[in-house]
Amino acid sequence: MEFSTRERERLKAIIKENSILFGEFRLSSGKKSHYYIDARLTTLHPEGLYLIGKILLGEIAKHPVIKAVGGPSIGADPIVGSIVSLSYQTGHPLKGFLVRKGEKQHGTGKLIEGSLQPGDRVAVVEDVVTTGNSILKAIEALSTNGVYTEKVLVVVDRKEGARERLQNMGYDFFSIFDIDELIS
């Protein structure tokens, strides 16, 4: 699925209009920041989510060994739904999965939701990345279950070390935007 420069610019405008907040914030990494990216205001926006799904699916399609897409819940949830739905339309459907922060204490007690099998090759997606900790926890859970991460894709890279950390570990990393493009 191809995307245009115009679609990328439209997504940028949606993020800037809806998801960039200025003030004093504490991030999940524990760091303090003078801005916050509330990506859910874009990933739950109909046009924003469609564009994210289309762009990320275009990147995933370059790696035909990838059979599933997922990521850490809750940031990845709408993104996974969009990509899985759009992949069906292309005739090359991807399975979806979500990685919980911890095992469920009821029902099946699963940490990973979805129908992954050992040996599956997957893409891991996230809305915003700072240090990469949440992505690495998801990758570790997948690896423990015999699932291989081929590519990591994010909507926004805050440029605080995640890209370098993940690439140094051998993961192919893609971000639609880095923070400099959004707050310059």
N, C-alpha and C positions, 0 to 999 in steps of 0.2 A: 504494500500500500504506500504510494508515494504522497508526499506532502509538499506544499509550495512555500516559498519564502513569505508570501502574503499570509498563509495560515500560521506560520511561526510568529510573525509580527502581530497577528491578531491575538494569539495566545499570550504573547508578552503584554499586550495592552490589557487583557483581562486580568492577568496576575497583578500588574501594577495598580489597576483600579480597585481590585477586590482583596488582595492578599498581603500587601506590604503595609505593615504598621510600624510607626515610629514611637519611641518612648524608652522605658527601661524594662527589659525582659530577662528572665532566667530561662535558658534553653535546657532541653532534656539532658544535654551533656554536662550540665551544671554551670556552664559559662554564662556570663552576663553579656547582653547585647543591647545596642541602642535601636535595633530594629528587629522585627519578628515577621516571619513569613507564615501566615495562616493559610496554608495551601488548601485546606479543606474548603475554603470559600471559592476556590477555583475548581478543585476536583469534584465538587458537588454542584457546580454551575454547568448547565447543559452543554453549552458551546465549549466551555473550557475543558470539560472532561472529554468530549468528543475529539477535540484537537490534540489533547495529551495522548489519548488512546491511539489516534491515527499516527502521530509522530513516533511514538515508542514502538508501535507495531511495525512501522517501516524499518526501524533499526533491528528489531528482532528477526524480521524476515530475511535479513542478510546472513543469518546463521541457521540454515535449515536443520541442523541437529537439535535445535531447541524445540522441545515438545510441550513445555508448560511454562507458565508465567505466574509469579506470585511474589509475596513479600511480607514484611512485618505488618501485622494488623495494628493499627487502624489506618495508618497513612497510605498503605498500598491498596486497601479494600476497593474503593471506587475505581482506581486505575486498573486493577486486575479485571474487574467486571467489564470495563470498557474494551480493553485489549482482547479479552476472550470473545466478547460479542462480535467485535469487528473482525477477528480472525476467522470466525465462522463464515462471514460474508465473502472472504477471500478464497474459500475452498480449502484452506489449510488450517483447520481449527486447532487451537492450543487449549490444553487443559489449564485450569486455574487452581491455585492453592493459596492458603494464608497461613502465616506462622504466628501463633499466639505468643504473648510475652511469657506465659507459663502454662504448664499443662492444666487442662480442665480438671476441676475437682469433682466432676460428676459425669454421668454418661460414659462415653468411651475414653475420656481422659486424654484425648489427643492434644499434641502440641502443634501438629501440622494438619490443617483441614484441607481436604482435596484427595484426589485419587492418584497420588504419585507412587511409582514403583522403583525399587532399587535399580540403578543404572540410568534412570531418566536424566536428561540434560535439560537444564532450566535457565530462565532469565529471572533475576530478582529485581523488583521495582520498588521505588520509594518516592514519596513526594518531595521531601527536603532532606539533604544530608549535610551534616556538620563534621563530626569525627568519624562517622561510619560504624559506630558501635551497634546500632540496631540492625543494620544490614549484616554485619559480621555475626551477630547472634543468630539471625535467620539462616545464614549460610552454614553455620556450625550445626544447627538442628537438621538441616537438609543433609549435610555430609554424614552425620551420625546415622541417617536412614539410607545411606548409599546413593544419594541424589547428588549430581554434579552441577555446580553453578558455572555456566558458560559466559554470562554477561550480567553486568549490573547497570541498571538504567534509573536515572532520577530526573525529576522535573527541574529542581533547582539545587545547584551545588553552592553552598555557602563559602567555599574556598577556605576551609579551616582544617585541611589535612586529609579528608576522606578520600578524595581522588588518588592522591599519592599513596596513601596507605593501602588502598584496595589494589591499585596497579602494582605496587611493590609485592603484593601477595599473589600476583599473577592473574588478577581478574580484569577482563575487558570492561572498561568503564565509559559510560556515555551520560552526559547531562544535556537536557534541552537548553538550559540557561545556566550561567553562573551569576553570582550575585551582582557582579560589576555591571552586567547588562540591565539589571532591574532597578538599581538604586543610583545610577550615575546621573 
